[in-house]
Structure formats: C-alpha cells, structure tokens
Amino acid sequence: MNDRFVPDTHALFFYLTDPGKLGKNARKVFDQFDDGQAILLIPWIVVAELFWIARKFATNMNFSGELRRLWDHPSIEFIGLDYEQVLNFPKLDKVKEMHDRIIVGIAYKFDLPLVTRDGNIVESGYVETIWG
C-alpha cells in the first residue's frame, strides 16, 4: 500500500467522527496513518468543507480542537491551491464540482491515491481512488 494519501472531506469527517462509516479500504488507509506508516496530504479546501459539514450537521465535533490536533500531527501536510493546479483544471473537466476539482487536482499533481467515495470523482478516472 502507498504511504501517502489525499483524503477528501467526507473521508476525513468520518475518520474524525464515525470511522464505522468509512469503506473497508479507506479504513485501512487511516489505520496505516494511525500506526505512523502513512502521511496525509490534506487540501485546505477539505478543512474549509470540514468546518461547513460540522456546522451543517450540528455534530458535536470540536472543529477548532480537531484542526489543532491535525495541525500538530507530524504525518500531515496541508496543501493549498497553487498555479500548477489551476492550470490543470481544464484537464480535470469530468469532475463537475469546483471544490472536488481542487481536491482531485492535488491528488493528480502529487500522483497520489485519493480516499473518496464520491461517484463523480471515481468515474472520472483521473486519480486512483480508495474506499470500499
């Protein structure tokens, strides 16, 4: 198994709040991460969406506390949107939602698997996806 992964928003949300909702292979990725054998590259847009989902579903997740824990974790790299990724947008035109295109763009740029169950992303075929 790879040792670097990009999680999408729902994968990270489920990992933090209800790991039983993760697919079998997605769970293996996060187990590998928990064991210190994997690095997560987390797009900043995922963090922004995580905040929104936590609010939208009125979860008891302490967003600020979780963000601090993620920020301090030595096996996490936060990735912002950059020039190269924006130039790749036209190449990723099968991904219809802009936030998803940014997330896919990061996995595409770094040639890493994306932990997602999103049907549009999976069907696009631009990056390897991991879930069930």
C-alpha positions in Angstrom: 0.0 0.0 0.0 1.1 3.6 -0.7 2.4 5.6 2.2 0.9 9.0 1.1 -2.7 9.7 0.6 -5.1 12.6 0.0 -8.4 12.4 1.9 -11.5 14.0 0.6 -13.8 15.9 3.0 -16.2 13.0 3.8 -13.4 10.6 4.4 -11.7 12.9 6.9 -15.0 13.8 8.5 -15.9 10.1 9.0 -12.4 9.4 10.3 -12.8 12.1 12.9 -16.4 11.5 13.9 -17.6 8.0 13.0 -14.9 5.7 11.5 -17.5 2.9 11.0 -18.8 4.9 8.0 -15.5 4.5 6.2 -15.2 1.9 3.5 -13.0 -1.1 4.3 -10.1 0.1 2.2 -10.5 3.7 3.4 -10.3 2.5 7.0 -7.0 0.6 6.1 -5.5 3.9 5.0 -6.5 5.7 8.2 -5.3 2.7 10.3 -2.0 2.9 8.5 -1.9 6.7 9.3 -2.8 6.0 12.9 0.1 3.5 13.1 2.5 6.1 11.8 3.0 4.4 8.5 1.3 6.9 6.2 1.2 10.6 5.5 -1.9 12.5 4.7 -1.8 15.5 2.4 -4.9 17.5 3.4 -6.1 20.2 1.0 -7.1 23.4 2.7 -10.4 23.2 0.9 -11.1 20.0 2.7 -10.5 21.8 6.0 -13.0 24.5 4.9 -15.6 22.0 3.9 -15.0 20.1 7.1 -15.9 23.2 9.1 -19.0 23.6 6.9 -20.1 19.9 7.3 -19.6 20.0 11.1 -21.8 23.1 11.3 -24.4 21.8 8.8 -24.9 18.5 10.5 -24.7 20.1 14.0 -22.2 17.5 15.1 -20.5 17.6 18.5 -17.1 17.7 16.8 -14.9 20.4 18.3 -13.7 21.8 15.0 -11.0 24.1 16.4 -9.7 21.3 18.6 -9.6 18.8 15.7 -7.9 21.3 13.5 -5.3 22.0 16.1 -4.7 18.2 16.5 -4.4 17.8 12.8 -2.1 20.8 12.5 0.2 19.5 15.2 0.4 16.0 13.7 3.8 15.2 12.2 2.3 13.0 9.5 0.0 15.6 8.0 0.9 18.1 5.3 -1.7 20.8 4.5 -1.7 21.7 0.8 -3.0 25.0 -0.7 -4.2 25.8 -4.2 -1.4 26.8 -6.5 -0.7 28.0 -10.0 0.0 24.5 -11.4 -3.2 23.1 -10.0 -5.2 25.9 -11.6 -3.6 25.2 -14.9 -4.6 21.6 -14.6 -8.3 22.5 -14.2 -9.1 22.0 -17.9 -7.5 18.5 -17.8 -9.9 17.5 -15.0 -13.1 18.6 -16.6 -15.0 15.4 -15.9 -15.1 16.5 -12.2 -18.1 18.7 -12.1 -17.9 20.4 -8.7 -15.2 23.0 -8.2 -14.2 22.0 -4.7 -13.9 18.4 -5.8 -11.8 19.5 -8.8 -9.4 21.3 -6.4 -9.1 18.1 -4.3 -8.6 15.9 -7.3 -6.1 18.4 -8.6 -3.9 17.9 -5.5 -4.0 14.1 -5.8 -3.3 14.5 -9.6 -0.4 16.9 -9.0 1.3 14.6 -6.5 0.2 11.4 -8.2 -1.3 10.1 -5.0 -4.4 8.0 -4.3 -7.5 9.9 -3.2 -9.6 8.5 -0.3 -13.1 9.1 -1.5 -16.4 7.5 -2.2 -17.6 10.4 -4.5 -19.1 8.7 -7.6 -18.2 11.6 -10.0 -14.5 11.5 -8.8 -14.3 7.7 -9.0 -15.9 7.7 -12.5 -13.6 10.5 -13.8 -10.6 8.1 -13.6 -8.1 10.9 -13.2 -6.6 9.5 -10.0 -6.6 6.3 -8.1 -9.4 6.2 -5.6 -9.7 4.2 -2.4 -12.9 3.4 -0.5 -14.7 0.1 -0.3 
